[in-house]
Structures are given as C-alpha cells and as structure tokens.
Amino acid sequence: MPPHADVIVVAAGASARMGGTDKLLAPIGGRPLLAWTLEALRAAPEVDSIVVVTSAERQQALEYGSGSPSEAEITFAEGGELRHDSVRAGFEALERTVPDPVGDRVVLVHDGARPAVPVGLISAIVQATATHGAAIPVVPVSETLKRIAGDRVVTTVDRSELAAAQTPQGVRRSLLRAALRSPESRQGTWTDEAGLLEACRIPVHVVPGDATNLKVTVPADLACAAGLLAGADSPRRTGIGHDAHPFGPGEPLRLGGLDIRGAPRLYGHSDGDVVL
C-alpha cells in the first residue's frame, strides 16, 4: 500500500524582497502564484490533505484551480510571526483535521512560493520519508562560496560537502510531533524543518532535488516561474511546417546542416537551411 501524506504549505511570509508585490498572489497565467503551488501538490497521488498557513487576506483572495487528479482536501490556518511559528500552527491544524495517533503518516512542509515543484519530486520525498523517517530534496551548490568579513574575503569555502535544501521536506508524523514538543523547538530560529530535526538528533535522508523547483524570492523570479509554468501547462503540439528561401549568389548549398559544394546557396538571415 503506497504511503499517504499530508502537506503543510507555509505561505505567511511578508514578501519583503519583492518591492511591494505580494508574490503569493502575483498573477501567473491568470491565477495567483499560490494557486499553482496547490495545484502541483494536489496532483501528487500520495497527498490526501493540505493545510495552507497564510493570512486571512490571502485566504480570501486565493482562487485555486480545480480538476486536478487528486481530491486532496484543503484547509487554512493563520500564520505566525516567523516560519517555525507558521509550521507549528499548520501542524496543530493538521492534528485536528487529520488525526494520526500512531504517527505513521508522512507530513510534507512546502514553501508556498515554489509553484513549479515537480510531481515526481513530491512522490520521491514521500517514499523516502516513509522509508527513512525524514527526507529533504537537495541540489548541488554551483557557485564558488566565500566567507567574508565586511568588504573583504576571508577564505574560500569548500563546497564539495555542501548542498542547497529545497522543499517539500518530509518527516513521519510521530517524529515531527516529538520535535515540535522538544525543548530544542523553543530555542533559536530554524529556517527549515530539517534544521529542527537536526537539533533533535533525528537523521535526515537526502534526495536529489530539481532545478525547476524555483523559490520565488525577488521580482525577477516571477518571470522565471511564469516560463516554467507555461511549459508545464501547455500541451505538446505536433504538425507539419515548411520553410522556403530563394537561391542567392555563391555556395555551398546547406541542407540539414550539411554543406553541398558546387550547388548555389540559399539566401537567408542565418544559413538559409530549409530543413526543419
């Protein structure tokens, strides 16, 4: 029997780096960004329910698409001041709406600002969490990293053991319940769920992430997200096309990337190749 999962969507942030735009309600293809996130999550067959942790204003403005393969139930909870406050609020709402005394169900925590999360990645995290207890997606760090002090470089950081964490991050319900009740959950600020689990000495498995799983953080990210979602939302189209160019002076004739010496070339803005 495949594992079942419930999702907490963290969508209570202030969009501080968006220049006054509420990124979660920013329109992409006629729908709010957050609606795309929910659509992606609902498409995963393992997902049974979703708790969206957000403001009352966003809840009123949100319109999410219908017709997804999953019938995952969506409920709302009021967000907290910080991310970990919102996760706690979402978990408490989940405990009320989908009781799981044994704690075998998988809980996913996902950023509301990641609208292009692939369904395959969601399923991979659910499966890894069911097997290992906790799992997160990571991608390699491609940039050279520097440790700095003020306006000076102190040293170059070895990136061979570093990775960038994405969401959804998965954890078995019983483990997250214990972590949120632990003294560590009240100490400091953790910026993702794996950070809390690490503090509680709960092992976290890693799964390869996906470069398309973009987190919208600054205004330029909206255009990138729109491009990703336009490709995902558009059906593949096939047809018959044609191309034509007049003959021009000189040679060779280029067809399909091959040069044919002794034949007049075709005139065009590039190479005049008429083979599609």
C-alpha positions as CSV (number, residue, x, y, z in Angstrom):
1,M,0.0,0.0,0.0
2,P,1.5,3.4,-1.0
3,P,2.3,5.8,1.8
4,H,-0.2,8.6,2.5
5,A,0.9,12.2,3.0
6,D,-0.4,15.5,4.4
7,V,1.1,18.8,3.4
8,I,1.7,22.0,5.4
9,V,2.1,24.9,2.9
10,V,4.0,27.8,4.5
11,A,2.5,30.9,2.9
12,A,2.5,33.6,5.6
13,G,5.7,35.5,4.6
14,A,5.7,39.2,4.1
15,S,7.4,39.2,0.6
16,A,9.9,41.6,1.9
17,R,12.3,41.4,-1.1
18,M,9.5,41.7,-3.7
19,G,9.4,45.5,-3.9
20,G,5.9,45.8,-2.6
21,T,4.4,42.9,-4.6
22,D,2.7,40.1,-2.7
23,K,4.5,37.2,-4.5
24,L,2.0,34.6,-3.4
25,L,-0.9,36.5,-5.0
26,A,1.1,37.6,-8.0
27,P,-0.8,36.6,-11.2
28,I,0.8,34.0,-13.4
29,G,-1.3,32.8,-16.4
30,G,-4.4,34.3,-14.8
31,R,-4.0,32.6,-11.5
32,P,-2.2,33.6,-8.2
33,L,1.2,32.0,-7.8
34,L,0.0,30.2,-4.6
35,A,-2.8,28.5,-6.7
36,W,-0.1,26.9,-8.9
37,T,1.6,25.6,-5.8
38,L,-1.6,24.0,-4.5
39,E,-2.3,22.6,-8.0
40,A,1.1,20.9,-8.1
41,L,0.7,19.4,-4.6
42,R,-2.8,18.2,-5.4
43,A,-1.6,16.4,-8.5
44,A,0.6,14.0,-6.4
45,P,-1.3,10.8,-5.8
46,E,0.1,10.3,-2.3
47,V,-1.3,13.7,-1.0
48,D,-4.6,13.4,0.9
49,S,-4.9,16.8,2.6
50,I,-3.2,20.2,2.6
51,V,-3.1,22.8,5.3
52,V,-2.3,26.3,3.9
53,V,-0.8,28.5,6.6
54,T,-1.4,32.1,5.5
55,S,-3.1,35.4,6.3
56,A,-6.9,35.9,6.3
57,E,-6.4,38.4,3.4
58,R,-4.6,35.9,1.2
59,Q,-7.2,33.2,2.0
60,Q,-10.0,35.5,0.8
61,A,-8.1,36.4,-2.3
62,L,-7.0,32.9,-3.2
63,E,-8.6,31.1,-6.1
64,Y,-7.1,27.7,-6.8
65,G,-7.7,25.6,-9.9
66,S,-9.9,22.5,-10.0
67,G,-9.8,19.4,-11.9
68,S,-6.5,18.0,-10.6
69,P,-6.1,14.2,-10.4
70,S,-6.1,14.3,-6.6
71,E,-9.0,15.2,-4.4
72,A,-6.8,16.5,-1.6
73,E,-8.8,18.5,0.9
74,I,-7.5,22.0,1.5
75,T,-7.9,23.8,4.8
76,F,-6.4,27.1,6.1
77,A,-4.7,28.2,9.3
78,E,-3.5,31.6,10.4
79,G,0.3,32.1,10.1
80,G,2.7,33.1,12.8
81,E,5.4,35.8,13.0
82,L,8.2,33.5,12.0
83,R,8.4,30.4,9.7
84,H,8.7,28.0,12.6
85,D,5.6,29.6,14.2
86,S,3.7,29.0,11.0
87,V,4.8,25.4,10.8
88,R,3.7,24.8,14.3
89,A,0.3,26.4,13.6
90,G,-0.1,24.3,10.5
91,F,0.8,21.1,12.4
92,E,-1.7,21.8,15.1
93,A,-4.4,22.4,12.4
94,L,-3.3,19.1,10.8
95,E,-3.6,17.2,14.1
96,R,-7.2,18.5,14.4
97,T,-8.3,17.8,10.9
98,V,-6.5,14.6,10.1
99,P,-5.8,12.7,13.4
100,D,-3.0,10.2,13.4
101,P,-2.4,8.9,16.9
102,V,0.1,6.3,15.8
103,G,2.0,8.9,13.7
104,D,2.8,6.7,10.7
105,R,1.6,9.2,8.1
106,V,4.1,11.4,6.2
107,V,4.0,15.1,6.7
108,L,5.4,17.4,4.0
109,V,6.3,21.0,4.6
110,H,6.4,23.1,1.4
111,D,7.1,26.7,0.6
112,G,4.1,28.4,-0.9
113,A,6.5,30.3,-3.2
114,R,7.6,27.1,-5.0
115,P,4.9,26.8,-7.6
116,A,6.7,24.6,-10.1
117,V,7.6,21.7,-7.8
118,P,7.5,18.5,-10.0
119,V,5.1,15.8,-9.0
120,G,7.8,13.2,-9.3
121,L,9.9,15.0,-6.7
122,I,6.9,15.1,-4.3
123,S,6.4,11.4,-4.7
124,A,10.2,10.7,-4.2
125,I,10.2,12.7,-0.9
126,V,7.1,10.8,0.3
127,Q,8.6,7.4,-0.5
128,A,12.0,8.4,1.1
129,T,10.3,9.7,4.2
130,A,8.2,6.5,4.6
131,T,11.4,4.5,4.4
132,H,13.9,6.7,6.4
133,G,11.6,8.7,8.7
134,A,12.7,12.1,7.3
135,A,13.9,13.3,3.9
136,I,14.6,16.5,2.1
137,P,15.5,17.4,-1.6
138,V,18.9,19.0,-2.2
139,V,20.7,20.4,-5.2
140,P,24.4,20.9,-5.6
141,V,25.9,24.3,-5.0
142,S,27.3,25.5,-8.3
143,E,28.7,28.9,-7.3
144,T,32.1,29.4,-5.6
145,L,31.4,30.2,-2.0
146,K,33.4,32.8,0.0
147,R,33.4,33.6,3.7
148,I,33.6,37.4,4.1
149,A,34.1,39.9,6.8
150,G,32.8,43.4,5.9
151,D,34.1,44.1,2.4
152,R,36.9,41.6,2.4
153,V,37.2,37.9,1.6
154,V,38.3,35.8,4.5
155,T,38.5,32.4,2.7
156,T,37.0,30.2,0.0
157,V,34.6,27.6,1.4
158,D,34.9,24.0,0.2
159,R,31.6,23.3,-1.5
160,S,32.1,19.5,-2.0
161,E,30.1,18.7,1.1
162,L,27.5,21.4,0.7
163,A,24.1,21.4,-0.9
164,A,21.1,23.8,-1.1
165,A,18.0,22.5,0.5
166,Q,14.6,22.7,-1.2
167,T,11.1,21.8,-0.2
168,P,8.9,19.8,0.2
169,Q,10.7,18.4,3.3
170,G,9.2,15.2,4.7
171,V,9.0,13.8,8.2
172,R,7.0,11.0,9.7
173,R,4.2,12.5,11.8
174,S,5.4,10.9,15.1
175,L,8.9,12.4,14.6
176,L,7.6,15.9,13.8
177,R,5.3,15.7,16.8
178,A,8.1,14.9,19.1
179,A,10.4,17.5,17.6
180,L,7.8,20.3,18.0
181,R,7.3,19.3,21.6
182,S,11.0,19.2,22.4
183,P,13.0,21.9,24.2
184,E,15.0,22.4,21.0
185,S,11.9,23.7,19.2
186,R,11.8,26.7,21.6
187,Q,15.5,27.5,21.3
188,G,16.8,29.7,18.4
189,T,15.3,30.1,15.0
190,W,15.3,27.3,12.4
191,T,14.8,28.2,8.8
192,D,13.7,24.8,7.6
193,E,12.2,21.7,9.1
194,A,15.5,19.7,8.7
195,G,17.2,22.3,11.0
196,L,14.8,21.4,13.8
197,L,15.2,17.7,13.2
198,E,19.0,18.0,13.2
199,A,18.8,19.9,16.6
200,C,16.7,16.9,17.9
201,R,19.3,14.5,16.5
202,I,16.8,12.9,14.1
203,P,18.6,11.6,11.0
204,V,17.5,13.3,7.7
205,H,17.9,11.5,4.4
206,V,18.6,13.4,1.2
207,V,17.0,13.0,-2.2
208,P,18.2,14.7,-5.4
209,G,16.2,17.9,-5.9
210,D,15.2,19.6,-9.1
211,A,16.5,22.8,-10.7
212,T,13.0,23.7,-11.8
213,N,11.8,23.7,-8.2
214,L,12.3,27.5,-8.1
215,K,11.5,29.5,-5.0
216,V,10.2,33.0,-5.9
217,T,12.1,35.4,-3.7
218,V,12.8,38.6,-5.8
219,P,10.8,40.2,-8.7
220,A,12.9,38.6,-11.4
221,D,11.9,35.2,-10.2
222,L,8.3,35.8,-11.2
223,A,9.3,35.8,-14.9
224,C,11.2,32.6,-14.5
225,A,8.3,30.9,-12.7
226,A,5.9,32.1,-15.4
227,G,8.2,30.4,-18.0
228,L,8.4,27.2,-16.1
229,L,4.6,27.1,-15.5
230,A,3.8,28.0,-19.1
231,G,5.7,24.9,-20.3
232,A,4.1,22.7,-17.7
233,D,0.6,23.9,-18.5
234,S,0.9,23.8,-22.3
235,P,0.1,20.5,-24.2
236,R,2.6,19.2,-26.7
237,R,1.7,20.2,-30.2
238,T,2.8,18.5,-33.4
239,G,2.2,19.5,-37.0
240,I,3.6,20.0,-40.5
241,G,5.6,23.1,-41.3
242,H,7.5,24.4,-44.2
243,D,10.4,26.8,-44.9
244,A,11.5,28.4,-48.2
245,H,14.4,30.6,-49.2
246,P,15.4,32.0,-52.6
247,F,18.7,31.0,-54.2
248,G,21.5,33.5,-53.7
249,P,25.0,34.1,-55.0
250,G,27.9,31.9,-54.0
251,E,28.0,28.4,-52.5
252,P,27.6,26.0,-50.8
253,L,24.1,24.8,-50.5
254,R,23.3,23.9,-46.9
255,L,20.6,21.3,-46.2
256,G,20.2,19.7,-42.8
257,G,23.5,21.1,-41.6
258,L,25.4,19.6,-44.4
259,D,27.3,21.7,-47.0
260,I,26.9,20.6,-50.7
261,R,29.7,22.0,-52.7
262,G,29.1,23.1,-56.3
263,A,25.4,24.0,-55.6
264,P,24.1,27.5,-55.2
265,R,23.4,28.5,-51.6
266,L,20.0,29.6,-50.3
267,Y,19.7,33.1,-49.1
268,G,18.6,33.7,-45.5
269,H,19.3,35.7,-42.4
270,S,21.3,32.9,-41.0
271,D,22.5,29.9,-43.1
272,G,19.3,29.6,-45.2
273,D,19.0,25.9,-44.2
274,V,15.4,24.9,-45.2
275,V,15.5,21.5,-43.4
276,L,13.3,21.8,-40.3
